[in-house]
Amino acid sequence: MTNGSKTIPTISVSYVRNGNSTKANELGMRAMQERAYERRGEQYLLIKSPPASGKSRALMFIALDKLQNQGLKQAIIVVPEKSIGSSFNDEPLSQFGFWADWSVEPKWNLCNAPGSDNGGKVKSVGAFLESNDKVLVCTHATFRFAVDEFGVEAFDNRLIAVDEFHHVSANPDNKLGLHLGQFIARDRVHIVAMTGSYFRGDAEAVLAPQDESKFDTVTYTYYEQLNGYEYLKQLDIGYFFYSGSYTDDILKVLDPNEKTIIHIPNVNSRESTKDKIREVEHIIEELGEWQGTDAVTGFQLVKTPSGRILQIADLVDDDPNKRDRVATALKDPENKNNRDHVDIIIALGMAKEGFDWIWCEHALTVGYRASLTEIVQIIGRATRDAPGKFRARFTNLIAEPDASELAVTEAVNDTLKAIAASLLMEQVLSPRFEFKSKNPASGPVQGFDYGDEGYESGKCNVGFNPETGQLQIEIKGLSEPKSEEAVRICREDLNEVIATFVQDKNTIERGLFDEEIVPEELTQVRMGKIIKEKYPELGEEDQEAVRQHAIAALNLAQQAKQTVLGRTEGSSEPTANTALIDGVRKFVMDVRELDIDLIDRINPFSEAYAILAKALSEDSLKQVAAVIAAKRVSIPYEEARALALRAVQFKKDRGRLPDINAQDPWEKRMAEGVAALQRYSAKQKASEGRGGGI
């Protein structure tokens, strides 16, 4: 922008467009829906699937079977906000091959009913429970009040389906999470939970571990979804730093020819000018000359310098009549497939989850959002498949640090959060990693392609299954999970482990800006601590297995990126959809031996730093580094203890303790940890001695 920076596509992924995710079987089910329906007999089912993959219809199929064939009395569909209730309107499923239609009596779709959540709608839930009708749709809030009113036992023998499940939390203050825990403890209902976010609950768990383990999980990955599209081929995700006011430079990243959703910053954020109405006006002024307002839709009409008339939907306006007219026009079913209906949508808190505009090519967000879940939901607005839509992108605009220390500190936090989101989306958009311990008995697995040379028994191999989107990688010395729960975590939840790791502020600060960092401090100590806290019920061997699988997934994706970005540097041509797979293969071929020790010796943030250095001006980069360096302290107690435990293992393996004068930086750091722990112990004993003498 004003400093000459450019948009940095930290991720640029292309897909093969095989059409698999949009094809329907003889029952009218797409790939994800068919996979979920196969698990319809499970009492507790969790569906993890990207936006636009058809979760709402998948639930219709499952609910109808539970009502017709599994003996359940009723189905209650619970959505986070009223606008999403329309996703569960009547559907003539029999026209596409299913054995029944989905039907909701108008009076039982409480998302359309007048009144407050804690009033007449609660009475309506009570009336529904007493009726012979089969399906009710209501908001999370209405459902919470209804459970408070009638008790969990009133819902026995019913299906509770929770859409946008990431809104739930195991935090005692989260009423919906508390109620679900009570339902599971009573064990008299079926629960289907659905989420389009791969980081459910962000920093907090959605359910208690003992409840989570009862759910059977259906996962449909972003890779499968986008690889199976008919039109959309390329997805770019990046962040962009600017100085001054974002409204002055917004056209540097906003292309008026792209269908775009702009999310302006929260009024309390650093990026906000504190006048949201003026911000919208300024964006419109930058785009062209205002021509008036469309009488029917309420869209703003703006003439660009080229003479084109843009139709801009303003969802920021505080006048409810104006905003409701625009929102209604955007939902008009007759214009759902009309690409020319609207060109740009400007929003603040709206147009995120559940908002369906298939033509969106660019999700442009100013300022860091409150959570990773929100970022995933916003990106999902641009990943719909539509005729003629071949490329989509997400751009996060972030203010560069300025001279004041407070602003610099805030900028550092926002920068780190943006990098964390970028790292996580790389994991989400990649094929699913499946790690195998390399040993003499290892061999090829049917369905996997091992490259031009085929499977080589004397080497660590990389196999790819194009049907399932699995990337199988052999690693020497890899610990395999033993318990069912550890196997499940390695198969289903590695992204959530990585989410916790990259959101740990101290971890990402040191990984990016501490030149003296020993990578094992991050990969072994920090990740090990996170695993222990996140999964305390696992044994030590399983905790170590999960740690190794998670760090392997993160580091191999990062190393593969070197190849991907190397191909696209200075080129607008999309990479082949095999670029990440090729990148992993190249990395494995280039190293003498792929073992877990080598993976542990890689700083997971080195590639992110290389991209950040291109995105930020040199002065800003120095300021960020200085802020973080000023916060650096001696080894904290917990870290010293973790290093000492690694030193104990070192002694078991080598027959001696780590040497503080060793040439190997990891051995030296373990020894420093032992010394630090000894100092803490000495201080504690001295303190106890002084206390005893008083």
Secondary structure as UniProt FT lines:
FT   TURN            2..3
FT   STRAND          8..14
FT   TURN            20..22
FT   TURN            26..27
FT   HELIX           31..37
FT   TURN            38..41
FT   STRAND          44..48
FT   TURN            51..52
FT   HELIX           55..69
FT   STRAND          74..79
FT   HELIX           82..88
FT   HELIX           93..96
FT   HELIX           106..108
FT   HELIX           110..112
FT   TURN            117..119
FT   HELIX           120..130
FT   STRAND          135..139
FT   HELIX           140..150
FT   HELIX           152..155
FT   TURN            156..157
FT   STRAND          158..162
FT   HELIX           165..167
FT   TURN            172..173
FT   HELIX           175..186
FT   STRAND          190..195
FT   TURN            200..203
FT   HELIX           209..212
FT   TURN            213..214
FT   STRAND          216..219
FT   HELIX           222..227
FT   STRAND          234..242
FT   HELIX           246..249
FT   HELIX           250..252
FT   TURN            256..257
FT   STRAND          260..263
FT   TURN            267..268
FT   TURN            270..271
FT   HELIX           276..287
FT   STRAND          289..293
FT   TURN            295..297
FT   STRAND          300..303
FT   TURN            305..306
FT   STRAND          309..314
FT   HELIX           320..331
FT   HELIX           333..335
FT   TURN            336..337
FT   TURN            339..340
FT   STRAND          344..347
FT   TURN            353..354
FT   TURN            358..359
FT   STRAND          362..366
FT   HELIX           372..380
FT   TURN            381..382
FT   TURN            387..388
FT   STRAND          391..399
FT   HELIX           405..429
FT   STRAND          432..437
FT   TURN            440..441
FT   TURN            446..447
FT   TURN            452..453
FT   TURN            457..458
FT   STRAND          462..465
FT   TURN            466..469
FT   STRAND          470..476
FT   HELIX           484..492
FT   HELIX           494..503
FT   HELIX           505..513
FT   TURN            515..516
FT   HELIX           519..520
FT   HELIX           521..526
FT   HELIX           527..534
FT   TURN            536..537
FT   HELIX           540..568
FT   TURN            569..570
FT   TURN            577..578
FT   HELIX           579..590
FT   HELIX           596..600
FT   TURN            604..605
FT   HELIX           606..615
FT   HELIX           618..631
FT   HELIX           637..654
FT   TURN            660..661
FT   HELIX           665..692
//
